[in-house]
Amino acid sequence: MFGKKKKPKPRRTSRRSKPADPAKAARQKKKMQLILGLVAGSLAVLGLAVGLAFLRNRALGQKVPPITHVVLENQPEWMDDTTATEICRTVSELAAENPSDLNLPAKAAARLAQNIWVKRVLPAGVVNNYDGTLSIRCEFRKPIAAVSTGGVLVRVDAQALVLPGRLLPSSVAVDKYKSILGVTSEPPEAGQVWDSPDLLAAVELLRLIQDRPFSREITAINVSNYNGRQDVSKPHIVMLTDQRTVLNWGRAIGGEGRIEVDYHKKLQHLEGLFIENGSLNKLLYVDLTGREPRGKLRNNQPLEPQ
């Protein structure tokens, strides 16, 4: 008749939550920051790639004037036009392969770096002017002398490295260089050091005098009697001026021993004579090997002691 009374459901009691672990929370936060950083970095790289692709496509869409002319912007005074043209031809041949190549400046710089005349390509040394010209700027190996050998002249730098090309004695470019005469060995290939004792002695002497005021009057060094190989009683090395004054230098630098004064004293002789006379060309000849220079003036008067 009457239904059974339902039993009341037991009341749920809420469980009390445990306090959060600070170390665990810090690790989770650090992990989340790392994930967000990776996402942001990926988006930045993607944006950069899209931007570069856009710029590249835009550049490719533009018409770049083909390179038709190469200009050597910093041709040194000592460099003859033939040599300058040869250096420019190095790049012109490369440009002829693909005149509109956007990477031509970088390729030209790499090609120039292989040229023996080029000591180094200067920063931003190859520039496309976008007017059909490519400008190049380099530091060059400067010839310190032209060596007479086999009827031609071979140029060498201050380290006795052989530079490209041969000059005939009748060439107008010969006047730009001091001459080295009497070298007995054959020159090596361009780009190699001419490792011959007589040549090295002449190059060392040229390095010693090249910044002296009297150097501009000296035009040649003769090493025919280097180390007394022809006549031990005669000077081993002789210098000549543009007016054919004979300067008996004597033994090679460092080889004077007790027979001659050292090269410091010889330099003092030259500088004193230059100052006293205003020019070495006032002299007919002079011997620099003793404590005092000995010789004659062009009027046949003997030199006065300094």
Secondary structure, DSSP 8 states (H G I E B T S, - for coil): ---------------------HHHHHHHHHHHHHHHHHHHHHHHHHHHHHHHHHHHHHHHHS------EEEETT--TTS-HHHHHHHHHHHHHHHHH-TT-TTHHHHHHHHHHTSTTEEEEEEEEEEE-SSSEEEEEEEE--EEEEEEETTEEEEEETT-BB-S--B-TT-GGGGGS-EEE---S----TTSB---HHHHHHHHHHHHHTTSGGGGGEEEEE-TTGGGSS-TTS-SEEEEETT--EEEEES-TT--TTTS--HHHHHHHHHHHHHHHSSGGGEEEEE-SSSS-EEEETTS-B----
